Amino acid sequence: MEDKNRTIPLGQRIISVLWPSFLTAGVATTLFFTAFDPVEMVMVAGYGDISRLGGYTIGFFLFWILTSSSCALTCYFQRPCDR
């Protein structure tokens, strides 16, 4: 029989959110910056000079934050409700 009070360790829960979101952010960054040049986007927005590598880095971390929050919310809403 499976112990229903057994919990998943905190490190494993964090990695189960960050790892798939990291992979998804990599794919999203690749697809997004295939269509849009970060240097042109910054020039149009009027934020000043930025290198392409800087734009890719900022974009990757923004996609990672977006996808990790989505993964975390999915894990949160999978928990059973208290009755």
SVG drawing of the C-alpha trace seen along z (x, -y; Angstrom):
<svg xmlns="http://www.w3.org/2000/svg" viewBox="-16 -56 42 58">
<polyline fill="none" stroke="black" stroke-width="0.4" points="0.0,0.0 1.1,-3.5 1.6,-5.9 -0.8,-8.9 1.1,-11.1 4.3,-10.8 5.4,-14.1 7.7,-15.0 10.9,-16.7 11.1,-20.4 14.1,-20.2 12.3,-17.7 9.2,-19.9 11.3,-23.0 13.2,-21.1 9.9,-19.7 8.8,-23.3 12.1,-24.8 13.4,-22.1 10.4,-21.9 10.0,-25.7 13.7,-26.0 13.3,-23.8 10.1,-25.5 11.7,-29.0 14.6,-27.8 12.1,-26.8 10.1,-29.9 13.2,-32.1 14.3,-30.4 11.0,-30.7 10.4,-34.3 13.8,-35.6 13.6,-33.8 10.9,-36.2 12.0,-39.3 15.4,-41.0 16.0,-42.2 18.0,-45.3 15.2,-46.5 12.6,-45.9 14.6,-48.0 15.1,-50.8 11.4,-50.9 10.5,-50.9 13.0,-53.7 15.0,-52.0 18.5,-52.8 21.3,-50.5 21.4,-46.8 23.4,-44.0 21.7,-41.1 23.1,-38.8 21.7,-41.0 18.3,-41.0 18.4,-37.2 19.4,-36.9 16.6,-39.2 14.1,-37.5 15.1,-34.0 14.7,-35.0 11.4,-36.7 10.1,-33.5 11.5,-31.4 9.7,-33.5 6.5,-33.2 6.7,-29.5 7.9,-28.7 4.9,-30.6 2.6,-28.6 4.2,-25.3 4.0,-26.4 0.4,-27.3 -0.3,-23.9 1.3,-22.1 -0.5,-24.3 -3.9,-23.6 -3.3,-19.8 -3.4,-19.6 -6.7,-18.3 -9.0,-20.7 -9.7,-20.4 -13.2,-19.2"/>
</svg>
